[in-house]
Amino acid sequence: MNIALIAHDNKKELMAQFCTAYCGILAQHTLCATATTGQIISDATGLTIHRFLSFSHGGGPQNPVPSLL
Protein backbone atom coordinates (compact mmCIF):
# COMPACT_ATOMS: atom_id res chain seq x y z
CA MET A 1 0.00 0.00 0.00
CA ASN A 2 1.18 3.54 -0.72
CA ILE A 3 0.88 5.91 2.24
CA ALA A 4 1.33 9.70 2.02
CA LEU A 5 2.43 11.33 5.27
CA ILE A 6 1.39 14.98 5.33
CA ALA A 7 1.68 17.32 8.32
CA HIS A 8 1.29 21.06 8.84
CA ASP A 9 4.39 22.75 10.26
CA ASN A 10 3.15 22.77 13.84
CA LYS A 11 2.15 19.07 13.64
CA LYS A 12 5.39 17.57 12.24
CA GLU A 13 6.65 16.45 15.65
CA LEU A 14 3.31 14.78 16.38
CA MET A 15 3.54 13.00 13.00
CA ALA A 16 7.06 11.80 13.90
CA GLN A 17 5.73 10.44 17.20
CA PHE A 18 2.87 8.69 15.39
CA CYS A 19 5.28 7.13 12.89
CA THR A 20 7.60 6.03 15.69
CA ALA A 21 4.69 4.30 17.44
CA TYR A 22 3.61 2.54 14.22
CA CYS A 23 7.05 2.07 12.68
CA GLY A 24 6.68 -1.71 12.40
CA ILE A 25 3.45 -1.41 10.44
CA LEU A 26 4.59 1.53 8.29
CA ALA A 27 7.80 -0.29 7.34
CA GLN A 28 5.68 -2.81 5.41
CA HIS A 29 4.40 -0.12 3.03
CA THR A 30 5.66 2.44 0.52
CA LEU A 31 5.83 5.84 2.21
CA CYS A 32 6.01 9.32 0.74
CA ALA A 33 5.96 12.81 2.26
CA THR A 34 7.00 16.35 1.53
CA ALA A 35 10.69 17.09 2.00
CA THR A 36 10.71 18.46 5.54
CA THR A 37 8.10 16.10 6.96
CA GLY A 38 9.82 13.14 5.30
CA GLN A 39 13.21 14.11 6.72
CA ILE A 40 11.86 14.53 10.24
CA ILE A 41 10.08 11.16 10.10
CA SER A 42 13.07 9.41 8.55
CA ASP A 43 15.43 10.83 11.19
CA ALA A 44 13.07 9.79 14.00
CA THR A 45 12.29 6.29 12.72
CA GLY A 46 14.86 5.17 10.16
CA LEU A 47 12.02 4.51 7.71
CA THR A 48 12.64 4.91 3.99
CA ILE A 49 10.45 7.72 2.68
CA HIS A 50 10.17 9.00 -0.89
CA ARG A 51 10.34 12.77 -0.43
CA PHE A 52 8.64 15.33 -2.66
CA LEU A 53 9.31 19.07 -2.79
CA SER A 54 7.13 21.14 -0.48
CA PHE A 55 4.28 22.93 -2.21
CA SER A 56 5.91 26.33 -1.68
CA HIS A 57 9.08 25.07 -3.41
CA GLY A 58 7.37 23.87 -6.57
CA GLY A 59 6.16 20.52 -5.31
CA GLY A 60 2.50 21.05 -6.25
CA PRO A 61 2.82 19.07 -9.51
CA GLN A 62 4.66 16.30 -7.62
CA ASN A 63 1.94 15.96 -4.96
CA PRO A 64 1.09 12.27 -4.52
CA VAL A 65 -2.45 13.17 -3.39
CA PRO A 66 -3.57 16.09 -5.59
CA SER A 67 -7.12 15.98 -4.22
CA LEU A 68 -5.75 17.30 -0.89
CA LEU A 69 -4.58 20.58 -2.41
TORFISE-483814 format. One line per field, with one value per residue (C-alpha): x, y, z negated; residue in three letters. Coordinates in steps of 0.2 Angstrom, whole numbers. Layout:
N
c1 [X | ...]
c2 [Y | ...]
c3 [Z | ...]
code [ALA | ...]
END
This chain:
69
c1 [0 | 6 | 4 | 7 | 12 | 7 | 8 | 6 | 22 | 16 | 11 | 27 | 33 | 17 | 18 | 35 | 29 | 14 | 26 | 38 | 23 | 18 | 35 | 33 | 17 | 23 | 39 | 28 | 22 | 28 | 29 | 30 | 30 | 35 | 53 | 54 | 41 | 49 | 66 | 59 | 50 | 65 | 77 | 65 | 61 | 74 | 60 | 63 | 52 | 51 | 52 | 43 | 47 | 36 | 21 | 30 | 45 | 37 | 31 | 13 | 14 | 23 | 10 | 5 | -12 | -18 | -36 | -29 | -23]
c2 [0 | 18 | 30 | 48 | 57 | 75 | 87 | 105 | 114 | 114 | 95 | 88 | 82 | 74 | 65 | 59 | 52 | 43 | 36 | 30 | 22 | 13 | 10 | -9 | -7 | 8 | -1 | -14 | -1 | 12 | 29 | 47 | 64 | 82 | 85 | 92 | 80 | 66 | 71 | 73 | 56 | 47 | 54 | 49 | 31 | 26 | 23 | 25 | 39 | 45 | 64 | 77 | 95 | 106 | 115 | 132 | 125 | 119 | 103 | 105 | 95 | 81 | 80 | 61 | 66 | 80 | 80 | 86 | 103]
c3 [0 | 4 | -11 | -10 | -26 | -27 | -42 | -44 | -51 | -69 | -68 | -61 | -78 | -82 | -65 | -69 | -86 | -77 | -64 | -78 | -87 | -71 | -63 | -62 | -52 | -41 | -37 | -27 | -15 | -3 | -11 | -4 | -11 | -8 | -10 | -28 | -35 | -27 | -34 | -51 | -51 | -43 | -56 | -70 | -64 | -51 | -39 | -20 | -13 | 4 | 2 | 13 | 14 | 2 | 11 | 8 | 17 | 33 | 27 | 31 | 48 | 38 | 25 | 23 | 17 | 28 | 21 | 4 | 12]
code [MET | ASN | ILE | ALA | LEU | ILE | ALA | HIS | ASP | ASN | LYS | LYS | GLU | LEU | MET | ALA | GLN | PHE | CYS | THR | ALA | TYR | CYS | GLY | ILE | LEU | ALA | GLN | HIS | THR | LEU | CYS | ALA | THR | ALA | THR | THR | GLY | GLN | ILE | ILE | SER | ASP | ALA | THR | GLY | LEU | THR | ILE | HIS | ARG | PHE | LEU | SER | PHE | SER | HIS | GLY | GLY | GLY | PRO | GLN | ASN | PRO | VAL | PRO | SER | LEU | LEU]
END
